[in-house]
């Protein structure tokens, strides 16, 4: 069964450093997403991406964040200068269909980011 | 403001003791309501999608129902392996999902 994969499973970084989290969405999916979950809190939407551009983003997704689909399979989230409060589990998700259509999002296993 | 509230926060059941989890929502224009299961340290695992009031979906011991204001996840004769956090998410517009804080279910053998 196809699944979303994420690497690394755990990333430890120093405050102020740049990190790149990687995701491989399900191959026939067109929409890609990043969410984060701070320990003990709810899953929060960060950004959605379609047709090589951001389609929606939340207020959390400020100028420190960027997303990219560098090739036909990978989808990345870059945090330019990490802060302590960026420590969280980051989930990538993908769905089949495009804008305005309800569709199930399938989630990856997550990358736990720890900022020291 | 769009909001999703789940109750109870935590639920302990004896094996075989049926119960229901609640997800109430206030969103402008519900496009879909989703139930996920999340095990510790893992990503949400899709269970059900509900689109309109009156709709029901079933999978093994789980049954999800939807009204205009809330959804229930009924668990019939649960087993210890059903222990997990159950998340509710709604899609109001665009492609954003709004998640509730989840119900942590523990099934005791």
Boltz contact constraints between the chains, C-beta under 6 A:
constraints:
  - contact:
      token1: [A, 42]
      token2: [B, 99]
      max_distance: 6.0
  - contact:
      token1: [A, 42]
      token2: [B, 101]
      max_distance: 6.0
  - contact:
      token1: [A, 43]
      token2: [B, 99]
      max_distance: 6.0
  - contact:
      token1: [A, 45]
      token2: [B, 96]
      max_distance: 6.0
  - contact:
      token1: [A, 45]
      token2: [B, 97]
      max_distance: 6.0
  - contact:
      token1: [A, 48]
      token2: [B, 95]
      max_distance: 6.0
  - contact:
      token1: [A, 56]
      token2: [B, 94]
      max_distance: 6.0
  - contact:
      token1: [A, 56]
      token2: [B, 96]
      max_distance: 6.0
  - contact:
      token1: [A, 91]
      token2: [B, 43]
      max_distance: 6.0
  - contact:
      token1: [A, 102]
      token2: [B, 31]
      max_distance: 6.0
  - contact:
      token1: [A, 102]
      token2: [B, 32]
      max_distance: 6.0
  - contact:
      token1: [A, 102]
      token2: [B, 91]
      max_distance: 6.0
  - contact:
      token1: [A, 104]
      token2: [B, 46]
      max_distance: 6.0
  - contact:
      token1: [A, 104]
      token2: [B, 49]
      max_distance: 6.0
  - contact:
      token1: [A, 107]
      token2: [B, 43]
      max_distance: 6.0
  - contact:
      token1: [A, 107]
      token2: [B, 44]
      max_distance: 6.0
  - contact:
      token1: [A, 108]
      token2: [B, 43]
      max_distance: 6.0
  - contact:
      token1: [A, 109]
      token2: [B, 42]
      max_distance: 6.0
  - contact:
      token1: [A, 109]
      token2: [B, 43]
      max_distance: 6.0
  - contact:
      token1: [A, 110]
      token2: [B, 43]
      max_distance: 6.0
